[in-house]
Amino acid sequence: MHQLDQKKLLIERIVPYVTGAPGDVVQRLLQRSVVDLETILDDAITKKARVQAAEQVKQHADEMRRESRLEGSFAHACMAVINNRRLSTCDGNRAMLESLLNPGEEPSAKLYVALAEQYPTKFAWETPQAKPTKEDQRAAFDAFVRENNLSSVDANFNLFKQGASVEHYAGPSQAEQAARSAEAAREHQTWLRTEASPLELRAEARYETQTQLAASQQAHADASLEAYKQRDQYAGYKPLPAHIDRKALIKASKEELRKWSRLYGQFQLNTALRAQQ
């Protein structure tokens, strides 16, 4: 394939990744070499993969936090005695309470109790059992702090028995966080082996590949930068002027880059190039 055709093909793939590009972006890219264009395309694809992976993680975390609030509010509401009876812990009651929430309204035990008092005929009820034992309370507390990522210290246990809202609890210690992360990883692996569908397994494989690729590329870039630093520190290069920043380096010609490398060293150039990336 002719070099110009190669460039045009690469540019067609690069342009969709470029946001806020000037009108002459194609002409500017045509001035770059095929190797430069291939590098730009690889960087754009990797950056998009990182953004997508971060968005997926954030979405999952938001969903987990929302689910934890719903579960915790329902559990606390079912512990409250309302007109000498308690809400049954059945799925139907939980679904009904969630359906009664207004758009954007955050769930809470207090709100759920108020809804149950307002619409008593919509729910299943049960007669309160004997007062739960300390073991029952502790088991319910342990489940609650795991679901909401809180500490299991005694002060939190006392707040739990009082029905305090989540924001008053202390967060987990580093040791608790590490133990839960390990437990969550084990549970995730068990789910992959025993319950995940082929579609979910493929999605997990894609996510792991993207994450590993991003980590590998970052490690390689860090190692290269450190190597330049070690090589340049005794060479007596001049300090890099402030006007030679990332934007200037991207626009620079090959001749300018070679000149700057001789004057300031590759470490300073690469550090500036990675700034605000």
Rosetta constraint file for C-alpha pairs under 8 A:
AtomPair CA 1 CA 5 HARMONIC 6.52 0.50
AtomPair CA 1 CA 6 HARMONIC 6.51 0.50
AtomPair CA 2 CA 6 HARMONIC 6.30 0.50
AtomPair CA 3 CA 7 HARMONIC 6.24 0.50
AtomPair CA 3 CA 34 HARMONIC 7.34 0.50
AtomPair CA 4 CA 8 HARMONIC 6.23 0.50
AtomPair CA 4 CA 30 HARMONIC 8.00 0.50
AtomPair CA 5 CA 9 HARMONIC 6.18 0.50
AtomPair CA 6 CA 10 HARMONIC 6.20 0.50
AtomPair CA 6 CA 34 HARMONIC 7.06 0.50
AtomPair CA 7 CA 11 HARMONIC 6.01 0.50
AtomPair CA 7 CA 30 HARMONIC 6.47 0.50
AtomPair CA 7 CA 33 HARMONIC 7.74 0.50
AtomPair CA 7 CA 34 HARMONIC 5.88 0.50
AtomPair CA 7 CA 37 HARMONIC 7.18 0.50
AtomPair CA 8 CA 12 HARMONIC 6.16 0.50
AtomPair CA 8 CA 30 HARMONIC 7.44 0.50
AtomPair CA 9 CA 13 HARMONIC 6.64 0.50
AtomPair CA 10 CA 14 HARMONIC 6.22 0.50
AtomPair CA 10 CA 37 HARMONIC 6.47 0.50
AtomPair CA 10 CA 38 HARMONIC 6.91 0.50
AtomPair CA 10 CA 41 HARMONIC 7.34 0.50
AtomPair CA 11 CA 15 HARMONIC 5.98 0.50
AtomPair CA 11 CA 26 HARMONIC 6.93 0.50
AtomPair CA 11 CA 29 HARMONIC 6.96 0.50
AtomPair CA 11 CA 30 HARMONIC 7.79 0.50
AtomPair CA 11 CA 37 HARMONIC 7.26 0.50
AtomPair CA 12 CA 16 HARMONIC 7.52 0.50
AtomPair CA 13 CA 17 HARMONIC 7.80 0.50
AtomPair CA 13 CA 41 HARMONIC 7.24 0.50
AtomPair CA 14 CA 18 HARMONIC 6.85 0.50
AtomPair CA 14 CA 40 HARMONIC 7.43 0.50
AtomPair CA 14 CA 41 HARMONIC 5.47 0.50
AtomPair CA 14 CA 44 HARMONIC 7.33 0.50
AtomPair CA 15 CA 26 HARMONIC 7.89 0.50
AtomPair CA 17 CA 44 HARMONIC 6.32 0.50
AtomPair CA 17 CA 45 HARMONIC 7.82 0.50
AtomPair CA 17 CA 48 HARMONIC 7.94 0.50
AtomPair CA 21 CA 25 HARMONIC 6.22 0.50
AtomPair CA 24 CA 28 HARMONIC 6.28 0.50
AtomPair CA 25 CA 29 HARMONIC 6.11 0.50
AtomPair CA 26 CA 30 HARMONIC 6.14 0.50
AtomPair CA 27 CA 31 HARMONIC 6.73 0.50
AtomPair CA 28 CA 32 HARMONIC 7.25 0.50
AtomPair CA 29 CA 37 HARMONIC 7.38 0.50
AtomPair CA 32 CA 36 HARMONIC 6.02 0.50
AtomPair CA 32 CA 37 HARMONIC 6.55 0.50
AtomPair CA 33 CA 37 HARMONIC 6.26 0.50
AtomPair CA 34 CA 38 HARMONIC 6.14 0.50
AtomPair CA 35 CA 39 HARMONIC 6.24 0.50
AtomPair CA 36 CA 40 HARMONIC 6.19 0.50
AtomPair CA 37 CA 41 HARMONIC 6.12 0.50
AtomPair CA 38 CA 42 HARMONIC 6.17 0.50
AtomPair CA 39 CA 43 HARMONIC 6.14 0.50
AtomPair CA 40 CA 44 HARMONIC 6.14 0.50
AtomPair CA 41 CA 45 HARMONIC 6.19 0.50
AtomPair CA 42 CA 46 HARMONIC 6.15 0.50
AtomPair CA 43 CA 47 HARMONIC 6.01 0.50
AtomPair CA 44 CA 48 HARMONIC 6.16 0.50
AtomPair CA 45 CA 49 HARMONIC 6.20 0.50
AtomPair CA 46 CA 50 HARMONIC 6.23 0.50
AtomPair CA 46 CA 214 HARMONIC 6.84 0.50
AtomPair CA 47 CA 51 HARMONIC 6.27 0.50
AtomPair CA 48 CA 52 HARMONIC 6.12 0.50
AtomPair CA 49 CA 53 HARMONIC 6.06 0.50
AtomPair CA 49 CA 210 HARMONIC 6.36 0.50
AtomPair CA 50 CA 54 HARMONIC 6.13 0.50
AtomPair CA 50 CA 210 HARMONIC 7.26 0.50
AtomPair CA 50 CA 211 HARMONIC 7.40 0.50
AtomPair CA 50 CA 214 HARMONIC 6.86 0.50
AtomPair CA 51 CA 55 HARMONIC 6.13 0.50
AtomPair CA 52 CA 56 HARMONIC 6.16 0.50
AtomPair CA 53 CA 57 HARMONIC 6.26 0.50
AtomPair CA 53 CA 207 HARMONIC 6.82 0.50
AtomPair CA 53 CA 210 HARMONIC 7.53 0.50
AtomPair CA 53 CA 211 HARMONIC 7.41 0.50
AtomPair CA 54 CA 58 HARMONIC 6.15 0.50
AtomPair CA 55 CA 59 HARMONIC 6.03 0.50
AtomPair CA 56 CA 60 HARMONIC 6.11 0.50
AtomPair CA 57 CA 61 HARMONIC 6.13 0.50
AtomPair CA 58 CA 62 HARMONIC 6.12 0.50
AtomPair CA 59 CA 63 HARMONIC 6.17 0.50
AtomPair CA 60 CA 64 HARMONIC 6.15 0.50
AtomPair CA 61 CA 65 HARMONIC 6.16 0.50
AtomPair CA 62 CA 66 HARMONIC 6.13 0.50
AtomPair CA 63 CA 67 HARMONIC 6.10 0.50
AtomPair CA 64 CA 68 HARMONIC 6.08 0.50
AtomPair CA 65 CA 69 HARMONIC 6.27 0.50
AtomPair CA 65 CA 148 HARMONIC 7.27 0.50
AtomPair CA 66 CA 70 HARMONIC 6.30 0.50
AtomPair CA 67 CA 71 HARMONIC 6.08 0.50
AtomPair CA 68 CA 72 HARMONIC 5.95 0.50
AtomPair CA 68 CA 147 HARMONIC 5.67 0.50
AtomPair CA 68 CA 148 HARMONIC 5.78 0.50
AtomPair CA 69 CA 73 HARMONIC 5.97 0.50
AtomPair CA 69 CA 107 HARMONIC 6.59 0.50
AtomPair CA 69 CA 108 HARMONIC 7.40 0.50
AtomPair CA 69 CA 148 HARMONIC 7.54 0.50
AtomPair CA 70 CA 74 HARMONIC 6.16 0.50
AtomPair CA 70 CA 98 HARMONIC 7.86 0.50
AtomPair CA 70 CA 107 HARMONIC 5.99 0.50
AtomPair CA 70 CA 108 HARMONIC 7.56 0.50
AtomPair CA 71 CA 75 HARMONIC 6.13 0.50
AtomPair CA 72 CA 76 HARMONIC 6.23 0.50
AtomPair CA 72 CA 108 HARMONIC 7.95 0.50
AtomPair CA 72 CA 109 HARMONIC 7.73 0.50
AtomPair CA 72 CA 144 HARMONIC 6.61 0.50
AtomPair CA 72 CA 148 HARMONIC 7.98 0.50
AtomPair CA 73 CA 77 HARMONIC 6.09 0.50
AtomPair CA 73 CA 107 HARMONIC 6.29 0.50
AtomPair CA 73 CA 108 HARMONIC 4.73 0.50
AtomPair CA 73 CA 109 HARMONIC 4.32 0.50
AtomPair CA 73 CA 112 HARMONIC 7.25 0.50
AtomPair CA 74 CA 78 HARMONIC 6.18 0.50
AtomPair CA 74 CA 94 HARMONIC 6.47 0.50
AtomPair CA 74 CA 108 HARMONIC 7.75 0.50
AtomPair CA 74 CA 109 HARMONIC 6.33 0.50
AtomPair CA 74 CA 112 HARMONIC 7.12 0.50
AtomPair CA 75 CA 79 HARMONIC 6.63 0.50
AtomPair CA 75 CA 89 HARMONIC 7.60 0.50
AtomPair CA 75 CA 109 HARMONIC 7.85 0.50
AtomPair CA 76 CA 80 HARMONIC 6.79 0.50
AtomPair CA 76 CA 109 HARMONIC 5.50 0.50
AtomPair CA 76 CA 163 HARMONIC 6.74 0.50
AtomPair CA 77 CA 87 HARMONIC 7.38 0.50
AtomPair CA 77 CA 109 HARMONIC 4.78 0.50
AtomPair CA 77 CA 110 HARMONIC 7.13 0.50
AtomPair CA 77 CA 112 HARMONIC 6.06 0.50
AtomPair CA 77 CA 113 HARMONIC 5.67 0.50
AtomPair CA 78 CA 86 HARMONIC 5.94 0.50
AtomPair CA 78 CA 87 HARMONIC 4.94 0.50
AtomPair CA 78 CA 88 HARMONIC 6.55 0.50
AtomPair CA 78 CA 89 HARMONIC 6.33 0.50
AtomPair CA 79 CA 86 HARMONIC 6.76 0.50
AtomPair CA 79 CA 87 HARMONIC 7.74 0.50
AtomPair CA 80 CA 86 HARMONIC 6.24 0.50
AtomPair CA 80 CA 87 HARMONIC 7.89 0.50
AtomPair CA 80 CA 113 HARMONIC 7.51 0.50
AtomPair CA 81 CA 85 HARMONIC 5.37 0.50
AtomPair CA 81 CA 86 HARMONIC 5.06 0.50
AtomPair CA 81 CA 128 HARMONIC 7.37 0.50
AtomPair CA 82 CA 86 HARMONIC 5.82 0.50
AtomPair CA 82 CA 87 HARMONIC 7.95 0.50
AtomPair CA 82 CA 113 HARMONIC 7.77 0.50
AtomPair CA 82 CA 117 HARMONIC 7.28 0.50
AtomPair CA 84 CA 127 HARMONIC 7.27 0.50
AtomPair CA 84 CA 128 HARMONIC 7.34 0.50
AtomPair CA 85 CA 125 HARMONIC 6.61 0.50
AtomPair CA 85 CA 126 HARMONIC 5.85 0.50
AtomPair CA 85 CA 127 HARMONIC 4.85 0.50
AtomPair CA 85 CA 128 HARMONIC 5.55 0.50
AtomPair CA 86 CA 125 HARMONIC 5.74 0.50
AtomPair CA 86 CA 126 HARMONIC 5.49 0.50
AtomPair CA 86 CA 127 HARMONIC 6.23 0.50
AtomPair CA 86 CA 128 HARMONIC 5.91 0.50
AtomPair CA 87 CA 93 HARMONIC 7.50 0.50
AtomPair CA 87 CA 116 HARMONIC 7.93 0.50
AtomPair CA 87 CA 123 HARMONIC 7.16 0.50
AtomPair CA 87 CA 124 HARMONIC 6.31 0.50
AtomPair CA 87 CA 125 HARMONIC 4.70 0.50
AtomPair CA 87 CA 126 HARMONIC 6.27 0.50
AtomPair CA 88 CA 93 HARMONIC 6.92 0.50
AtomPair CA 88 CA 123 HARMONIC 7.90 0.50
AtomPair CA 88 CA 124 HARMONIC 5.62 0.50
AtomPair CA 88 CA 125 HARMONIC 4.96 0.50
AtomPair CA 88 CA 126 HARMONIC 5.66 0.50
AtomPair CA 89 CA 93 HARMONIC 6.84 0.50
AtomPair CA 89 CA 94 HARMONIC 7.47 0.50
AtomPair CA 90 CA 94 HARMONIC 6.86 0.50
AtomPair CA 90 CA 124 HARMONIC 7.88 0.50
AtomPair CA 91 CA 95 HARMONIC 6.12 0.50
AtomPair CA 92 CA 96 HARMONIC 6.11 0.50
AtomPair CA 92 CA 123 HARMONIC 7.82 0.50
AtomPair CA 93 CA 97 HARMONIC 6.22 0.50
AtomPair CA 93 CA 123 HARMONIC 5.67 0.50
AtomPair CA 93 CA 124 HARMONIC 6.59 0.50
AtomPair CA 94 CA 98 HARMONIC 6.26 0.50
AtomPair CA 95 CA 99 HARMONIC 6.13 0.50
AtomPair CA 96 CA 100 HARMONIC 6.37 0.50
AtomPair CA 96 CA 122 HARMONIC 7.55 0.50
AtomPair CA 96 CA 123 HARMONIC 7.56 0.50
AtomPair CA 97 CA 101 HARMONIC 6.79 0.50
AtomPair CA 97 CA 112 HARMONIC 6.46 0.50
AtomPair CA 97 CA 115 HARMONIC 7.22 0.50
AtomPair CA 97 CA 116 HARMONIC 7.85 0.50
AtomPair CA 98 CA 107 HARMONIC 7.84 0.50
AtomPair CA 100 CA 115 HARMONIC 7.68 0.50
AtomPair CA 101 CA 105 HARMONIC 5.99 0.50
AtomPair CA 101 CA 106 HARMONIC 7.76 0.50
AtomPair CA 101 CA 107 HARMONIC 7.41 0.50
AtomPair CA 107 CA 111 HARMONIC 6.71 0.50
AtomPair CA 107 CA 112 HARMONIC 7.26 0.50
AtomPair CA 108 CA 112 HARMONIC 6.24 0.50
AtomPair CA 108 CA 165 HARMONIC 7.76 0.50
AtomPair CA 109 CA 113 HARMONIC 6.17 0.50
AtomPair CA 110 CA 114 HARMONIC 6.30 0.50
AtomPair CA 111 CA 115 HARMONIC 6.24 0.50
AtomPair CA 112 CA 116 HARMONIC 6.17 0.50
AtomPair CA 113 CA 117 HARMONIC 6.21 0.50
AtomPair CA 114 CA 118 HARMONIC 6.15 0.50
AtomPair CA 115 CA 119 HARMONIC 6.05 0.50
AtomPair CA 116 CA 120 HARMONIC 5.30 0.50
AtomPair CA 116 CA 122 HARMONIC 7.95 0.50
AtomPair CA 116 CA 123 HARMONIC 7.20 0.50
AtomPair CA 119 CA 123 HARMONIC 7.60 0.50
AtomPair CA 132 CA 136 HARMONIC 5.76 0.50
AtomPair CA 132 CA 137 HARMONIC 6.45 0.50
AtomPair CA 133 CA 137 HARMONIC 6.29 0.50
AtomPair CA 134 CA 138 HARMONIC 5.99 0.50
AtomPair CA 135 CA 139 HARMONIC 6.12 0.50
AtomPair CA 136 CA 140 HARMONIC 6.21 0.50
AtomPair CA 137 CA 141 HARMONIC 5.99 0.50
AtomPair CA 137 CA 161 HARMONIC 7.67 0.50
AtomPair CA 138 CA 142 HARMONIC 6.05 0.50
AtomPair CA 138 CA 157 HARMONIC 7.73 0.50
AtomPair CA 139 CA 143 HARMONIC 6.36 0.50
AtomPair CA 140 CA 144 HARMONIC 6.16 0.50
AtomPair CA 141 CA 145 HARMONIC 6.21 0.50
AtomPair CA 141 CA 152 HARMONIC 7.94 0.50
AtomPair CA 141 CA 157 HARMONIC 6.63 0.50
AtomPair CA 141 CA 160 HARMONIC 6.70 0.50
AtomPair CA 142 CA 146 HARMONIC 6.28 0.50
AtomPair CA 142 CA 152 HARMONIC 6.84 0.50
AtomPair CA 143 CA 147 HARMONIC 6.21 0.50
AtomPair CA 144 CA 148 HARMONIC 6.24 0.50
AtomPair CA 145 CA 149 HARMONIC 5.55 0.50
AtomPair CA 145 CA 150 HARMONIC 4.67 0.50
AtomPair CA 145 CA 151 HARMONIC 6.35 0.50
AtomPair CA 145 CA 152 HARMONIC 6.43 0.50
AtomPair CA 146 CA 150 HARMONIC 6.50 0.50
AtomPair CA 146 CA 180 HARMONIC 7.68 0.50
AtomPair CA 148 CA 166 HARMONIC 7.83 0.50
AtomPair CA 149 CA 171 HARMONIC 6.86 0.50
AtomPair CA 149 CA 172 HARMONIC 6.56 0.50
AtomPair CA 149 CA 177 HARMONIC 7.91 0.50
AtomPair CA 150 CA 169 HARMONIC 6.78 0.50
AtomPair CA 150 CA 170 HARMONIC 6.15 0.50
AtomPair CA 150 CA 171 HARMONIC 4.48 0.50
AtomPair CA 150 CA 172 HARMONIC 4.87 0.50
AtomPair CA 151 CA 156 HARMONIC 6.92 0.50
AtomPair CA 151 CA 169 HARMONIC 7.62 0.50
AtomPair CA 151 CA 170 HARMONIC 5.80 0.50
AtomPair CA 151 CA 171 HARMONIC 5.05 0.50
AtomPair CA 151 CA 172 HARMONIC 3.89 0.50
AtomPair CA 151 CA 173 HARMONIC 6.57 0.50
AtomPair CA 151 CA 176 HARMONIC 7.18 0.50
AtomPair CA 152 CA 156 HARMONIC 6.33 0.50
AtomPair CA 152 CA 157 HARMONIC 6.87 0.50
AtomPair CA 152 CA 172 HARMONIC 7.36 0.50
AtomPair CA 153 CA 157 HARMONIC 6.56 0.50
AtomPair CA 154 CA 158 HARMONIC 6.28 0.50
AtomPair CA 155 CA 159 HARMONIC 6.46 0.50
AtomPair CA 156 CA 160 HARMONIC 6.12 0.50
AtomPair CA 156 CA 169 HARMONIC 5.68 0.50
AtomPair CA 156 CA 170 HARMONIC 6.66 0.50
AtomPair CA 157 CA 161 HARMONIC 6.35 0.50
AtomPair CA 158 CA 162 HARMONIC 6.39 0.50
AtomPair CA 159 CA 163 HARMONIC 6.29 0.50
AtomPair CA 159 CA 164 HARMONIC 5.32 0.50
AtomPair CA 159 CA 168 HARMONIC 7.92 0.50
AtomPair CA 159 CA 169 HARMONIC 7.25 0.50
AtomPair CA 160 CA 164 HARMONIC 5.92 0.50
AtomPair CA 164 CA 168 HARMONIC 6.83 0.50
AtomPair CA 165 CA 169 HARMONIC 7.69 0.50
AtomPair CA 172 CA 176 HARMONIC 5.67 0.50
AtomPair CA 172 CA 177 HARMONIC 5.90 0.50
AtomPair CA 173 CA 177 HARMONIC 6.07 0.50
AtomPair CA 174 CA 178 HARMONIC 6.05 0.50
AtomPair CA 175 CA 179 HARMONIC 6.17 0.50
AtomPair CA 176 CA 180 HARMONIC 6.13 0.50
AtomPair CA 177 CA 181 HARMONIC 6.04 0.50
AtomPair CA 178 CA 182 HARMONIC 6.20 0.50
AtomPair CA 179 CA 183 HARMONIC 6.19 0.50
AtomPair CA 180 CA 184 HARMONIC 5.94 0.50
AtomPair CA 181 CA 185 HARMONIC 6.11 0.50
AtomPair CA 182 CA 186 HARMONIC 6.29 0.50
AtomPair CA 183 CA 187 HARMONIC 6.19 0.50
AtomPair CA 184 CA 188 HARMONIC 6.03 0.50
AtomPair CA 185 CA 189 HARMONIC 6.21 0.50
AtomPair CA 186 CA 190 HARMONIC 6.18 0.50
AtomPair CA 187 CA 191 HARMONIC 6.14 0.50
AtomPair CA 188 CA 192 HARMONIC 6.23 0.50
AtomPair CA 189 CA 193 HARMONIC 6.27 0.50
AtomPair CA 190 CA 194 HARMONIC 6.04 0.50
AtomPair CA 190 CA 195 HARMONIC 7.87 0.50
AtomPair CA 191 CA 195 HARMONIC 5.07 0.50
AtomPair CA 191 CA 196 HARMONIC 6.01 0.50
AtomPair CA 192 CA 196 HARMONIC 4.91 0.50
AtomPair CA 192 CA 201 HARMONIC 6.90 0.50
AtomPair CA 196 CA 200 HARMONIC 5.74 0.50
AtomPair CA 196 CA 201 HARMONIC 6.18 0.50
AtomPair CA 197 CA 201 HARMONIC 6.17 0.50
AtomPair CA 198 CA 202 HARMONIC 6.21 0.50
AtomPair CA 199 CA 203 HARMONIC 6.29 0.50
AtomPair CA 200 CA 204 HARMONIC 6.11 0.50
AtomPair CA 201 CA 205 HARMONIC 6.14 0.50
AtomPair CA 202 CA 206 HARMONIC 6.23 0.50
AtomPair CA 203 CA 207 HARMONIC 6.22 0.50
AtomPair CA 204 CA 208 HARMONIC 6.17 0.50
AtomPair CA 205 CA 209 HARMONIC 6.10 0.50
AtomPair CA 206 CA 210 HARMONIC 6.19 0.50
AtomPair CA 207 CA 211 HARMONIC 6.13 0.50
AtomPair CA 208 CA 212 HARMONIC 5.97 0.50
AtomPair CA 209 CA 213 HARMONIC 5.98 0.50
AtomPair CA 210 CA 214 HARMONIC 6.13 0.50
AtomPair CA 211 CA 215 HARMONIC 6.16 0.50
AtomPair CA 212 CA 216 HARMONIC 5.96 0.50
AtomPair CA 213 CA 217 HARMONIC 6.08 0.50
AtomPair CA 214 CA 218 HARMONIC 6.09 0.50
AtomPair CA 215 CA 219 HARMONIC 6.07 0.50
AtomPair CA 216 CA 220 HARMONIC 6.11 0.50
AtomPair CA 217 CA 221 HARMONIC 6.10 0.50
AtomPair CA 218 CA 222 HARMONIC 6.09 0.50
AtomPair CA 219 CA 223 HARMONIC 6.07 0.50
AtomPair CA 220 CA 224 HARMONIC 6.12 0.50
AtomPair CA 221 CA 225 HARMONIC 6.13 0.50
AtomPair CA 222 CA 226 HARMONIC 6.17 0.50
AtomPair CA 223 CA 227 HARMONIC 6.17 0.50
AtomPair CA 224 CA 228 HARMONIC 6.29 0.50
AtomPair CA 225 CA 229 HARMONIC 6.20 0.50
AtomPair CA 225 CA 267 HARMONIC 6.15 0.50
AtomPair CA 225 CA 270 HARMONIC 6.86 0.50
AtomPair CA 225 CA 271 HARMONIC 7.46 0.50
AtomPair CA 226 CA 230 HARMONIC 6.22 0.50
AtomPair CA 226 CA 267 HARMONIC 7.88 0.50
AtomPair CA 227 CA 231 HARMONIC 6.16 0.50
AtomPair CA 228 CA 232 HARMONIC 5.89 0.50
AtomPair CA 228 CA 266 HARMONIC 6.21 0.50
AtomPair CA 228 CA 267 HARMONIC 4.85 0.50
AtomPair CA 229 CA 233 HARMONIC 5.89 0.50
AtomPair CA 229 CA 267 HARMONIC 5.19 0.50
AtomPair CA 230 CA 234 HARMONIC 7.96 0.50
AtomPair CA 231 CA 235 HARMONIC 7.49 0.50
AtomPair CA 232 CA 236 HARMONIC 7.53 0.50
AtomPair CA 232 CA 237 HARMONIC 7.32 0.50
AtomPair CA 232 CA 265 HARMONIC 6.09 0.50
AtomPair CA 232 CA 266 HARMONIC 7.42 0.50
AtomPair CA 232 CA 267 HARMONIC 6.65 0.50
AtomPair CA 233 CA 237 HARMONIC 8.00 0.50
AtomPair CA 237 CA 263 HARMONIC 5.97 0.50
AtomPair CA 237 CA 264 HARMONIC 4.84 0.50
AtomPair CA 237 CA 265 HARMONIC 5.95 0.50
AtomPair CA 238 CA 263 HARMONIC 6.24 0.50
AtomPair CA 238 CA 264 HARMONIC 5.11 0.50
AtomPair CA 239 CA 264 HARMONIC 6.26 0.50
AtomPair CA 239 CA 268 HARMONIC 7.96 0.50
AtomPair CA 240 CA 244 HARMONIC 6.95 0.50
AtomPair CA 240 CA 264 HARMONIC 5.81 0.50
AtomPair CA 240 CA 268 HARMONIC 6.50 0.50
AtomPair CA 240 CA 269 HARMONIC 7.70 0.50
AtomPair CA 243 CA 248 HARMONIC 7.37 0.50
AtomPair CA 244 CA 248 HARMONIC 5.43 0.50
AtomPair CA 244 CA 249 HARMONIC 6.55 0.50
AtomPair CA 244 CA 272 HARMONIC 7.76 0.50
AtomPair CA 245 CA 249 HARMONIC 6.17 0.50
AtomPair CA 245 CA 272 HARMONIC 5.52 0.50
AtomPair CA 245 CA 273 HARMONIC 6.79 0.50
AtomPair CA 246 CA 250 HARMONIC 6.24 0.50
AtomPair CA 246 CA 272 HARMONIC 5.43 0.50
AtomPair CA 246 CA 273 HARMONIC 4.41 0.50
AtomPair CA 246 CA 274 HARMONIC 7.08 0.50
AtomPair CA 246 CA 275 HARMONIC 6.58 0.50
AtomPair CA 247 CA 251 HARMONIC 6.44 0.50
AtomPair CA 247 CA 273 HARMONIC 7.92 0.50
AtomPair CA 248 CA 252 HARMONIC 6.00 0.50
AtomPair CA 249 CA 257 HARMONIC 7.36 0.50
AtomPair CA 249 CA 269 HARMONIC 7.77 0.50
AtomPair CA 249 CA 273 HARMONIC 6.64 0.50
AtomPair CA 250 CA 273 HARMONIC 7.79 0.50
AtomPair CA 252 CA 256 HARMONIC 5.91 0.50
AtomPair CA 252 CA 257 HARMONIC 6.39 0.50
AtomPair CA 253 CA 257 HARMONIC 6.28 0.50
AtomPair CA 254 CA 258 HARMONIC 6.19 0.50
AtomPair CA 255 CA 259 HARMONIC 6.20 0.50
AtomPair CA 256 CA 260 HARMONIC 6.08 0.50
AtomPair CA 257 CA 261 HARMONIC 5.99 0.50
AtomPair CA 258 CA 262 HARMONIC 6.35 0.50
AtomPair CA 259 CA 263 HARMONIC 6.39 0.50
AtomPair CA 260 CA 264 HARMONIC 5.69 0.50
AtomPair CA 260 CA 265 HARMONIC 7.17 0.50
AtomPair CA 260 CA 269 HARMONIC 7.83 0.50
AtomPair CA 261 CA 265 HARMONIC 4.64 0.50
AtomPair CA 261 CA 266 HARMONIC 5.27 0.50
AtomPair CA 261 CA 269 HARMONIC 7.12 0.50
AtomPair CA 264 CA 268 HARMONIC 6.47 0.50
AtomPair CA 264 CA 269 HARMONIC 7.32 0.50
AtomPair CA 265 CA 269 HARMONIC 6.75 0.50
AtomPair CA 266 CA 270 HARMONIC 6.00 0.50
AtomPair CA 267 CA 271 HARMONIC 6.08 0.50
AtomPair CA 268 CA 272 HARMONIC 6.22 0.50
AtomPair CA 269 CA 273 HARMONIC 6.12 0.50
AtomPair CA 270 CA 274 HARMONIC 6.23 0.50
AtomPair CA 271 CA 275 HARMONIC 6.37 0.50
AtomPair CA 273 CA 277 HARMONIC 7.86 0.50
